[in-house]
Amino acid sequence: MVVARPGVDIEPEDLRTRVKQELASYKVPRHIAVFGTADDLPWLDSGKVDLRGVQRLLVERFGSAQ
């Protein structure tokens, strides 16, 4: 998951292509989710990202988690 800087458009496939050039093939993510702002992510009261909430968002967007 990636949070874009304000005013920057990120295409997931362009990002994936770049990551493929810089990382080992087993480290390249199958899916890349781009969020417009950090406010689009679920947060815990502690100020940390809610990983279970993120997992639910990603399952909704890409299908079942494996």
N, C-alpha and C positions, 0 to 999 in steps of 0.2 A: 504494500500500500504506500502511496505517495501523496503528500499534500503539496499542491502547487503553490508557488509564490503568487501573490496578487498580480494579475495582469499577464501571467504566463500560462500559455496553453500547452499541455503535455498530451501527446498521443501515446497511448500504452504500447502500441506496436513499435513506434520509433524508440521508445525507452528500452523495450525488450531487445531490439536489435543492437543498441549500444551496450547493454549489459552483456549480451552474448559475446561481444568483442573483448570485454574486460574480465569476465569471470569464467571459471571452469564450467563446462556444460551442465554438470549436476547442480550447480548453484543458481542457474538461471530459473527464475520463477515461471511457473506455468501460466499464471494470471497476474496482471498488474491492475490494481484498482487505484484510480486517481480521484482524489477528493479536492474540492475547491478551496476549502479552508479547514483548519483544525476543528472548528466548531461543528463540522459535518461528522466528526468521530464521536463515539460515546466515551464519556469520561466518568471516572469514579469520584467520589467526594474527596478522596485523597489527592486529586489532581493528576492521577495517572490515567493512561488510556485503559479503558475497559476491554481487555482482550477477549472475553467471552462475548461482549457486545459486538466487537469487531468481527469475530468469527461468524456471528449470526448475520451481520451485514454482507459478509463475503459469500456465505452460503446462499443468501437471497440473490446475490448478483451473479454468481458463477455456478451454482448448483451445490450438490452435497460435498462435504469435506471428506478427504481421504487421507 
